Amino acid sequence: MHGSWKFYRKDGSLMRNGKFRLGKQIGIWTTYDRVGHPHKETDFGS
């Protein structure tokens, strides 16, 4: 995996987005609640 990715729940709502570099998560990843509001941010560094 490489580049920007978005992961969705079975109901179609956005669950998480962020970036991969050579298969590893990098930068800020944002997790969203079921109505689309940001719930949590995780920093994986660069």
C-alpha positions as CSV (number, residue, x, y, z in Angstrom):
1,M,0.0,0.0,0.0
2,H,1.3,3.4,-0.9
3,G,-0.3,6.9,-1.0
4,S,-3.6,8.2,0.4
5,W,-6.2,5.7,1.5
6,K,-9.8,5.8,2.8
7,F,-11.5,3.0,4.7
8,Y,-15.3,2.7,4.8
9,R,-17.7,0.9,7.1
10,K,-20.2,-1.7,5.6
11,D,-22.9,1.0,5.7
12,G,-20.8,3.2,3.4
13,S,-19.7,5.8,6.0
14,L,-16.1,7.0,6.1
15,M,-14.3,5.3,9.0
16,R,-10.6,6.4,8.6
17,N,-8.3,8.1,6.2
18,G,-4.6,8.7,6.0
19,K,-1.4,7.9,4.0
20,F,0.8,4.9,3.6
21,R,4.4,4.8,2.5
22,L,5.7,1.4,1.4
23,G,3.0,-0.4,3.4
24,K,3.4,1.6,6.7
25,Q,1.0,4.2,8.0
26,I,2.5,7.7,8.1
27,G,1.4,11.2,9.1
28,I,-1.9,12.0,10.7
29,W,-4.7,9.4,10.4
30,T,-8.2,10.6,11.2
31,T,-11.0,8.3,12.5
32,Y,-14.6,9.5,12.0
33,D,-17.8,8.7,13.8
34,R,-20.8,7.3,11.9
35,V,-22.2,10.7,10.9
36,G,-18.8,11.9,9.5
37,H,-17.4,14.0,12.3
38,P,-13.7,13.6,13.2
39,H,-13.5,11.5,16.3
40,K,-9.8,10.9,16.8
41,E,-6.5,11.7,15.2
42,T,-3.4,9.5,15.4
43,D,0.1,10.7,14.4
44,F,2.2,7.9,12.9
45,G,5.1,10.3,12.2
46,S,6.9,10.3,8.8
